[in-house]
């Protein structure tokens, strides 16, 4: 792992404080991600259909939160808003353990989702304030590594309630997650980001949502959303595809997830280098599309091969998927920072996140259709989609560069 990450974590500057707060909060989030579905459906007895409806509703409200709070973070102190949204999420988690009322739980899930996506959009202005110029993308990559480390630690801790299976143990771990939200908010106390928005913005006529009228940025957002399908490939499509292939050991799912988690921790910062410009972001997007295309082709061929060859192709697909994911993340961060002025970072980040979140909302339907099919044709179609999307990044980057002075 890059030693710069440990240097940042140990640092006394605002970059170090924010990184440490991210680590603490990520541990709690990792716990909750692993046990939330079982807690709601098995411990609380919520019908699976109702739980799915609440998740969908929460995802939709999260889209609104991403854009609204993203814009708000340009107008007010982004750190104050971020800390407030952390506290809202912590309070929401408390409600999860004090009520069995399904309607109340569903509303709370929507509020927590809205606060979560709003906090994600606020990270852009925060990073712009506490990091410097060309270091922004690199620092954002470090934060992702820190977040993955915390999430992995939380996933390990979640084995406790998942093994014991009693309600008090589940509730204890959820309350521990609450503690991480409030602790993170307290750790960030005293950091004031201020705001980049000023009379200069109003003088230039920047009224309403500027990002949704920025055609090059919308094209980059759409391309990024397509590449973001990679997230569902690993967690939805791959397990189904492997389970349907009788000759491939089911343990390959866990092995590939582990490879992905470790790979992000080890290589995300390295893959982000050279992407701190619009053209650099375009090159990363192209590489991501080509890598994901190769991964889909390998997956298409893997199920009908002999066992040893299937395993080799799955490992190769997992590595190609990892490369695609790392380049997609770096490309998205760079476009988010480089295509917006400092006074609109939150708004642009909110729109960019909303694009990815929209894909996350519809991807289960797309990917289950691909993975459940008896034919590998779906994977090959997906490969073509990734290929064309990757190739589109060059023209998008050139168009964006022409419309900006950066």
C-alpha positions as CSV (number, residue, x, y, z in Angstrom):
1,X,0.0,0.0,0.0
2,X,1.2,3.5,-0.7
3,X,3.0,5.0,2.3
4,X,1.4,8.3,1.6
5,X,-1.9,6.9,2.9
6,X,-0.3,6.2,6.3
7,X,1.3,9.6,6.3
8,X,-2.1,11.3,5.7
9,X,-3.7,9.2,8.4
10,X,-1.1,10.2,10.9
11,X,-1.1,13.8,9.9
12,X,-2.4,16.6,12.1
13,X,-3.7,18.7,9.3
14,X,-7.3,18.7,8.2
15,X,-6.5,16.1,5.5
16,X,-5.5,13.7,8.3
17,X,-8.5,14.4,10.5
18,X,-10.9,13.9,7.7
19,X,-9.2,10.6,6.6
20,X,-9.3,9.3,10.2
21,X,-13.0,10.3,10.6
22,X,-13.6,8.4,7.3
23,X,-11.9,5.3,8.6
24,X,-13.9,5.3,11.8
25,X,-17.2,5.8,10.0
26,X,-16.4,3.2,7.4
27,X,-16.0,0.5,10.1
28,X,-19.5,1.1,11.2
29,X,-20.8,1.2,7.6
30,X,-19.1,-2.1,6.9
31,X,-20.9,-3.7,9.8
32,X,-24.3,-2.4,8.7
33,X,-23.9,-3.2,5.0
34,X,-23.3,-6.9,5.9
35,X,-26.1,-7.3,8.4
36,X,-28.8,-4.9,7.4
37,X,-30.8,-7.2,5.1
38,X,-30.9,-10.0,7.6
39,X,-31.8,-7.6,10.4
40,X,-34.8,-6.1,8.7
41,X,-36.1,-9.3,7.1
42,X,-35.2,-12.0,9.7
43,X,-34.8,-10.3,13.0
44,X,-37.6,-7.8,12.5
45,X,-39.7,-10.0,10.2
46,X,-40.2,-7.4,7.5
47,X,-41.6,-9.1,4.4
48,X,-39.0,-9.2,1.6
49,X,-41.4,-7.6,-0.9
50,X,-42.0,-4.6,1.5
51,X,-38.2,-4.4,2.2
52,X,-37.5,-4.2,-1.5
53,X,-40.1,-1.5,-1.9
54,X,-38.5,0.5,0.9
55,X,-35.1,0.1,-0.7
56,X,-36.3,1.4,-4.0
57,X,-38.1,4.3,-2.4
58,X,-34.9,5.1,-0.4
59,X,-32.8,5.0,-3.5
60,X,-35.1,7.5,-5.3
61,X,-35.0,9.9,-2.3
62,X,-31.2,9.5,-2.3
63,X,-31.1,10.7,-5.8
64,X,-32.9,13.9,-4.8
65,X,-30.7,14.3,-1.7
66,X,-27.5,14.0,-3.8
67,X,-28.5,16.9,-6.1
68,X,-30.2,19.1,-3.5
69,X,-27.6,18.8,-0.8
70,X,-24.8,18.9,-3.4
71,X,-26.0,22.3,-4.5
72,X,-26.6,23.4,-0.9
73,X,-23.0,22.5,0.0
74,X,-21.8,25.2,-2.4
75,X,-23.8,27.9,-0.6
76,X,-23.1,27.0,3.1
77,X,-20.2,25.6,5.0
78,X,-19.8,22.1,3.5
79,X,-18.2,20.6,6.6
80,X,-21.0,21.8,8.9
81,X,-23.5,20.3,6.5
82,X,-21.6,17.1,6.3
83,X,-21.3,16.7,10.1
84,X,-25.1,17.4,10.4
85,X,-25.9,14.7,7.8
86,X,-23.7,12.3,9.7
87,X,-25.6,13.0,12.9
88,X,-28.9,12.5,11.0
89,X,-27.8,9.1,9.8
90,X,-26.8,8.2,13.4
91,X,-30.2,9.2,14.7
92,X,-31.8,7.2,12.0
93,X,-29.9,4.1,13.0
94,X,-31.1,4.5,16.6
95,X,-34.7,4.4,15.3
96,X,-33.9,1.1,13.6
97,X,-33.4,-0.5,17.1
98,X,-36.2,1.2,19.0
99,X,-39.2,0.5,16.8
100,X,-40.8,-2.5,15.0
101,X,-43.2,-0.3,13.0
102,X,-42.6,-1.1,9.3
103,X,-43.9,2.3,8.0
104,X,-41.7,4.2,10.5
105,X,-38.7,2.0,9.5
106,X,-39.4,2.7,5.8
107,X,-39.6,6.4,6.2
108,X,-36.4,6.3,8.3
109,X,-34.6,4.3,5.6
110,X,-35.5,7.1,3.1
111,X,-34.2,9.8,5.4
112,X,-31.0,7.9,6.1
113,X,-30.5,7.3,2.4
114,X,-31.1,11.0,1.6
115,X,-28.6,12.1,4.2
116,X,-26.1,9.5,3.0
117,X,-26.2,10.7,-0.6
118,X,-26.2,14.3,0.5
119,X,-23.1,13.7,2.6
120,X,-21.4,12.0,-0.4
121,X,-22.1,15.1,-2.6
122,X,-20.6,17.4,0.1
123,X,-17.3,15.6,-0.1
124,X,-16.3,17.5,-3.3
125,X,-16.3,20.9,-1.7
126,X,-14.7,19.5,1.5
127,X,-11.8,17.9,-0.4
128,X,-11.4,21.1,-2.5
129,X,-11.0,23.1,0.7
130,X,-8.7,20.8,2.7
131,X,-6.6,19.5,-0.2
132,X,-4.7,21.5,-2.8
133,X,-5.2,21.7,-6.6
134,X,-3.6,18.8,-8.3
135,X,-3.7,16.7,-5.1
136,X,-7.5,16.5,-5.0
137,X,-7.9,13.4,-7.1
138,X,-5.0,11.7,-5.4
139,X,-6.4,12.6,-2.0
140,X,-9.8,11.3,-3.0
141,X,-8.2,8.0,-4.1
142,X,-6.6,7.8,-0.7
143,X,-9.9,8.3,1.0
144,X,-11.4,5.4,-1.0
145,X,-8.6,3.2,0.1
146,X,-9.2,4.2,3.8
147,X,-12.9,3.6,3.3
148,X,-12.3,0.2,2.0
149,X,-10.0,-0.7,4.9
150,X,-12.7,0.4,7.3
151,X,-15.4,-1.4,5.5
152,X,-13.4,-4.6,5.4
153,X,-12.8,-4.3,9.2
154,X,-16.5,-3.8,9.7
155,X,-17.4,-6.8,7.5
156,X,-15.2,-9.0,9.8
157,X,-16.9,-7.6,12.9
158,X,-20.3,-8.3,11.3
159,X,-19.5,-12.0,11.5
160,X,-20.4,-11.9,15.2
161,X,-24.1,-11.2,14.9
162,X,-24.4,-13.2,11.7
163,X,-23.0,-16.2,13.5
164,X,-24.9,-15.8,16.8
165,X,-28.1,-14.6,15.1
166,X,-29.9,-13.1,18.1
167,X,-31.6,-9.7,18.1
168,X,-29.6,-8.2,21.1
169,X,-26.3,-8.9,19.3
170,X,-27.6,-7.3,16.0
171,X,-28.8,-4.3,18.0
172,X,-25.5,-3.9,19.8
173,X,-23.6,-3.8,16.5
174,X,-26.0,-1.3,15.0
175,X,-25.6,0.9,18.0
176,X,-21.8,0.6,17.6
177,X,-22.4,1.9,14.1
178,X,-24.3,4.8,15.6
179,X,-21.3,5.5,17.7
180,X,-19.0,5.7,14.6
181,X,-21.3,8.3,13.0
182,X,-21.3,10.6,16.0
183,X,-17.6,10.0,16.7
184,X,-16.7,10.9,13.1
185,X,-18.8,14.1,13.4
186,X,-17.0,15.1,16.6
187,X,-13.6,14.3,15.1
188,X,-14.3,16.9,12.4
189,X,-15.3,19.6,14.8
190,X,-13.4,22.8,14.3
191,X,-12.8,22.3,10.6
192,X,-14.4,25.2,8.7
193,X,-14.6,24.9,5.0
194,X,-16.5,28.2,4.3
195,X,-17.9,28.4,0.8
196,X,-16.5,29.1,-2.7
197,X,-19.8,30.5,-3.8
198,X,-19.7,34.3,-3.9
199,X,-21.0,37.3,-5.7
200,X,-18.8,36.3,-8.6
201,X,-21.2,33.4,-9.2
202,X,-24.3,35.6,-9.2
203,X,-22.5,38.2,-11.4
204,X,-21.9,35.5,-14.1
205,X,-25.6,34.6,-14.0
206,X,-25.2,31.2,-12.4
207,X,-28.8,30.7,-11.4
208,X,-30.6,27.4,-11.0
209,X,-28.8,24.1,-11.6
210,X,-25.8,24.8,-13.8
211,X,-24.6,21.2,-14.0
212,X,-27.7,19.9,-15.8
213,X,-27.2,22.5,-18.5
214,X,-23.6,21.6,-19.1
215,X,-23.7,19.2,-22.1
216,X,-20.1,17.9,-21.9
217,X,-20.5,17.2,-18.2
218,X,-23.8,15.4,-18.8
219,X,-22.1,13.3,-21.4
220,X,-19.4,12.4,-19.0
221,X,-21.9,11.7,-16.3
222,X,-23.8,9.3,-18.6
223,X,-20.7,7.5,-19.7
224,X,-19.6,7.2,-16.0
225,X,-23.0,5.8,-15.1
226,X,-22.7,3.1,-17.8
227,X,-19.2,2.1,-16.5
228,X,-20.6,2.0,-13.0
229,X,-22.4,-1.2,-14.0
230,X,-19.2,-2.8,-12.8
231,X,-20.5,-2.5,-9.2
232,X,-23.4,-4.8,-9.8
233,X,-21.4,-7.3,-11.9
234,X,-19.3,-8.2,-8.8
235,X,-22.1,-8.3,-6.3
236,X,-25.1,-9.5,-8.3
237,X,-24.3,-11.0,-11.7
238,X,-21.1,-12.9,-10.9
239,X,-22.5,-14.9,-8.0
240,X,-25.6,-15.9,-10.1
241,X,-23.4,-16.8,-13.1
242,X,-21.0,-19.0,-11.0
243,X,-23.9,-20.7,-9.1
244,X,-25.5,-21.7,-12.4
245,X,-22.3,-23.3,-13.7
246,X,-22.1,-26.6,-12.0
247,X,-18.4,-27.1,-12.7
248,X,-17.2,-23.9,-11.1
249,X,-16.8,-23.9,-7.2
250,X,-19.1,-21.5,-5.5
251,X,-16.1,-20.4,-3.4
252,X,-14.8,-18.5,-6.4
253,X,-17.4,-15.7,-5.5
254,X,-15.7,-15.1,-2.1
255,X,-12.2,-15.4,-3.7
256,X,-13.0,-12.8,-6.3
257,X,-14.6,-10.4,-3.8
258,X,-11.4,-10.7,-1.7
259,X,-9.2,-10.0,-4.7
260,X,-11.3,-6.9,-5.5
261,X,-11.2,-5.5,-1.9
262,X,-7.4,-6.1,-1.6
263,X,-6.8,-4.8,-5.1
264,X,-8.6,-1.5,-4.4
265,X,-6.6,-1.0,-1.2
266,X,-3.3,-1.7,-2.9
267,X,-3.7,0.0,-6.2
268,X,-6.4,2.7,-6.2
269,X,-3.9,5.5,-5.5
270,X,-1.6,4.2,-8.2
271,X,-4.4,4.0,-10.8
272,X,-5.4,7.6,-10.0
273,X,-2.0,9.0,-11.0
274,X,-2.1,11.0,-14.2
275,X,-5.9,11.6,-14.1
276,X,-5.8,15.1,-12.6
277,X,-6.9,16.7,-15.9
278,X,-9.8,16.4,-18.2
279,X,-7.8,14.6,-20.8
280,X,-6.3,12.3,-18.1
281,X,-9.9,11.5,-17.0
282,X,-10.8,10.7,-20.6
283,X,-7.8,8.3,-20.9
284,X,-8.8,6.6,-17.6
285,X,-12.4,6.2,-18.9
286,X,-11.2,4.6,-22.1
287,X,-9.0,2.1,-20.2
288,X,-11.9,1.3,-17.8
289,X,-14.2,0.6,-20.7
290,X,-11.7,-1.7,-22.4
291,X,-10.9,-3.5,-19.2
292,X,-14.6,-4.1,-18.4
293,X,-15.2,-5.2,-22.0
294,X,-12.4,-7.8,-21.6
295,X,-13.9,-9.0,-18.2
296,X,-17.3,-9.6,-19.8
297,X,-15.8,-11.6,-22.7
298,X,-13.9,-13.8,-20.2
299,X,-17.0,-14.3,-18.2
300,X,-19.0,-15.3,-21.3
301,X,-16.4,-17.9,-22.1
302,X,-15.8,-19.2,-18.6
303,X,-18.9,-21.3,-17.9
304,X,-18.5,-23.9,-20.7
305,X,-14.8,-24.5,-20.3
306,X,-13.2,-27.3,-18.3
307,X,-12.9,-26.6,-14.6
308,X,-9.3,-25.4,-14.5
309,X,-9.7,-23.2,-17.5
310,X,-12.9,-21.7,-16.1
311,X,-11.1,-20.8,-12.9
312,X,-8.3,-19.2,-14.8
313,X,-10.7,-17.2,-16.9
314,X,-12.7,-16.1,-13.8
315,X,-9.5,-14.9,-12.1
316,X,-8.5,-13.0,-15.2
317,X,-12.0,-11.6,-15.5
318,X,-11.8,-10.5,-11.8
319,X,-8.5,-8.7,-12.5
320,X,-9.8,-7.0,-15.6
321,X,-12.9,-6.0,-13.6
322,X,-10.7,-4.6,-10.8
323,X,-8.7,-2.5,-13.4
324,X,-11.9,-1.2,-14.9
325,X,-13.3,-0.3,-11.5
326,X,-10.1,1.6,-10.4
327,X,-9.9,3.6,-13.7
328,X,-13.6,4.3,-13.6
329,X,-13.4,5.8,-10.1
330,X,-10.3,7.9,-10.9
331,X,-12.0,9.2,-14.1
332,X,-15.2,10.1,-12.3
333,X,-13.3,12.0,-9.6
334,X,-11.3,13.9,-12.1
335,X,-14.3,14.9,-14.2
336,X,-16.1,16.0,-11.0
337,X,-13.3,18.3,-10.0
338,X,-12.0,19.5,-13.3
339,X,-15.2,20.2,-15.1
340,X,-16.7,22.5,-12.4
341,X,-15.6,25.7,-10.9
342,X,-14.8,25.7,-7.2
343,X,-18.0,27.5,-6.5
344,X,-20.1,24.6,-8.0
345,X,-18.2,21.5,-6.9
346,X,-21.0,20.3,-4.7
347,X,-23.6,20.7,-7.4
348,X,-21.5,18.9,-10.0
349,X,-20.6,16.2,-7.6
350,X,-24.3,15.7,-6.7
351,X,-25.3,15.4,-10.4
352,X,-22.4,13.0,-11.1
353,X,-23.3,10.8,-8.1
354,X,-27.0,10.9,-9.1
355,X,-26.0,9.4,-12.5
356,X,-24.2,6.5,-10.8
357,X,-26.9,6.1,-8.3
358,X,-29.5,5.8,-11.1
359,X,-27.5,3.1,-12.7
360,X,-27.3,1.3,-9.3
361,X,-31.1,1.5,-9.1
362,X,-31.7,-0.1,-12.5
363,X,-28.6,-2.4,-12.7
364,X,-30.1,-5.4,-10.8
365,X,-32.8,-5.8,-13.5
366,X,-30.2,-5.6,-16.3
367,X,-27.6,-7.8,-14.6
368,X,-29.9,-10.6,-13.4
369,X,-31.2,-10.9,-16.9
370,X,-27.6,-11.3,-18.2
371,X,-26.5,-13.7,-15.5
372,X,-29.7,-15.9,-15.5
373,X,-29.6,-16.4,-19.3
374,X,-28.6,-19.9,-20.6
375,X,-26.6,-18.2,-23.3
376,X,-23.5,-16.0,-22.8
377,X,-24.9,-13.6,-25.4
378,X,-25.8,-11.1,-22.6
379,X,-22.2,-10.8,-21.5
380,X,-21.1,-10.2,-25.0
381,X,-23.7,-7.5,-25.5
382,X,-22.5,-5.9,-22.2
383,X,-18.9,-6.1,-23.5
384,X,-19.9,-4.2,-26.6
385,X,-21.6,-1.6,-24.4
386,X,-18.5,-1.1,-22.3
387,X,-16.3,-1.0,-25.4
388,X,-18.4,1.8,-27.0
389,X,-18.7,3.7,-23.8
390,X,-14.9,3.6,-23.3
391,X,-14.3,4.8,-26.9
392,X,-16.7,7.7,-26.2
393,X,-14.5,9.1,-23.5
394,X,-12.0,10.6,-26.0
395,X,-14.5,12.8,-27.8
396,X,-16.2,13.7,-24.5
397,X,-12.9,14.8,-23.0
398,X,-11.9,16.8,-26.1
399,X,-15.3,18.5,-26.1
400,X,-15.0,19.3,-22.4
401,X,-11.5,20.6,-22.7
402,X,-12.6,23.0,-25.5
403,X,-15.3,24.5,-23.4
404,X,-13.1,25.1,-20.4
405,X,-10.1,27.1,-19.7
406,X,-8.5,24.4,-17.5
